[in-house]
């Protein structure tokens, strides 16, 4: 009576848990506008990762709201699949009042993991810094060029 090893399928080898961009945007809220494209989402995740390494991010609704009110500048990244939307639906209005660029990415799990956290995160503010200035400026340019909601 020996144990029989199961053969690994292609999904198990690559992880199998990653969802495609199309599957992620199927779960996005109705207020998630402007939604970042796949390319911009990846750039934002990379920028968040670089900023998190040198502690230049603000994470969570309470912290981001506090520093927006204090006048801190940066790019605000929202997770589009956060429910209920009442949790953070006031923040885009605050960003528009202060002329701060913001964008939605499709997944709060990916946003949290790019910030170096095991917990999903619905809002992150990326502060400008010299160490990742090129990536920040590129993201800033693309986020500001996104069409604003009516």
C-alpha positions in Angstrom: 0.0 0.0 0.0 2.0 2.9 -1.3 0.8 6.4 -1.9 0.2 7.3 -5.5 1.5 10.8 -6.4 -0.8 13.0 -8.4 0.6 14.5 -11.5 0.6 18.3 -11.5 -1.5 20.0 -14.0 -0.5 23.3 -15.7 -2.7 25.4 -13.4 -1.1 24.0 -10.2 2.4 24.7 -11.4 1.7 28.4 -12.1 -0.3 28.9 -9.0 -3.8 28.8 -10.5 -5.1 31.5 -8.2 -4.3 34.5 -10.3 -7.3 36.0 -12.1 -7.1 37.6 -15.5 -7.7 41.3 -15.9 -11.1 40.6 -17.6 -12.2 38.5 -14.6 -11.2 41.2 -12.2 -13.0 44.0 -13.9 -16.2 41.9 -13.9 -16.3 42.4 -10.1 -15.7 46.2 -10.1 -18.1 48.7 -8.5 -20.3 51.0 -10.5 -18.4 54.1 -9.1 -15.0 52.8 -10.2 -14.3 55.5 -12.7 -11.7 56.2 -14.0 -10.6 52.6 -14.1 -6.9 52.0 -14.9 -6.1 49.9 -17.9 -4.1 46.6 -17.5 -0.9 48.4 -18.4 -1.5 51.3 -16.0 -2.6 49.0 -13.2 0.8 47.2 -13.4 2.7 50.5 -13.4 0.7 51.6 -10.4 1.3 48.4 -8.5 5.1 48.7 -9.2 5.1 52.3 -8.0 3.2 51.3 -4.9 5.8 48.5 -4.3 8.7 51.0 -4.7 7.0 53.5 -2.4 6.2 50.9 0.3 9.9 49.9 0.5 10.9 53.4 1.6 7.6 54.0 3.6 6.2 56.7 1.3 2.6 55.4 1.2 -0.5 56.1 3.1 -2.7 53.0 3.5 -6.4 52.7 4.4 -9.4 55.0 4.3 -8.8 56.7 7.6 -5.1 57.5 7.1 -5.6 58.6 3.5 -8.5 60.8 4.4 -6.5 62.4 7.2 -3.6 63.3 5.0 -5.8 64.6 2.2 -7.4 66.9 4.6 -3.9 68.0 5.8 -3.0 68.9 2.3 -0.5 66.2 1.5 0.1 65.6 -2.3 0.3 62.3 -4.2 -1.5 59.8 -6.4 -4.5 58.1 -4.8 -5.2 54.5 -5.9 -8.5 53.0 -5.1 -9.5 49.3 -5.3 -12.5 48.9 -7.6 -13.9 45.8 -6.0 -14.5 47.1 -2.5 -17.9 46.5 -1.0 -19.8 48.3 0.5 -18.9 51.4 -1.6 -20.1 53.6 1.3 -16.7 52.9 2.9 -14.8 55.1 0.6 -17.2 56.8 -1.8 -16.5 60.2 -0.3 -12.7 60.1 -1.1 -12.9 60.7 -4.9 -14.8 63.9 -4.2 -12.2 65.0 -1.7 -9.5 64.3 -4.3 -11.3 66.3 -7.0 -11.8 69.3 -4.6 -8.0 69.4 -4.0 -7.0 68.6 -7.7 -5.3 65.3 -6.7 -5.0 62.6 -9.3 -6.7 59.3 -8.6 -7.5 56.1 -10.4 -9.2 52.8 -9.7 -7.5 49.4 -10.0 -9.6 46.3 -10.3 -8.4 44.3 -7.2 -8.0 45.2 -3.5 -6.0 42.0 -2.9 -3.4 42.9 -5.6 -3.3 46.5 -4.2 -2.6 45.2 -0.7 0.0 42.7 -1.7 1.8 45.3 -3.8 2.0 47.5 -0.7 3.7 44.6 1.1 0.7 43.6 3.2 -1.1 40.3 3.5 -4.4 42.1 4.0 -6.4 43.6 1.1 -6.3 47.4 1.0 -9.0 49.6 -0.6 -7.1 52.9 -0.7 -3.5 53.8 -1.0 -1.8 57.2 -1.5 1.6 57.2 -3.2 3.7 60.2 -2.1 6.3 61.6 -4.4 10.0 60.8 -3.7 13.3 61.1 -5.5 14.2 57.4 -5.4 11.3 56.4 -7.7 10.7 59.7 -9.4 10.7 58.3 -13.0 8.0 55.7 -12.2 6.0 58.2 -10.1 6.1 60.8 -12.9 5.0 58.3 -15.5 2.1 57.1 -13.4 1.1 60.7 -12.6 1.1 61.6 -16.3 -1.1 58.7 -17.2 -3.5 59.0 -14.3 -4.1 62.7 -15.0 -4.8 61.9 -18.6 -7.6 59.5 -17.7 -11.1 60.9 -18.4 -12.7 62.2 -15.2 -16.2 60.9 -14.3 -19.1 63.3 -14.9 
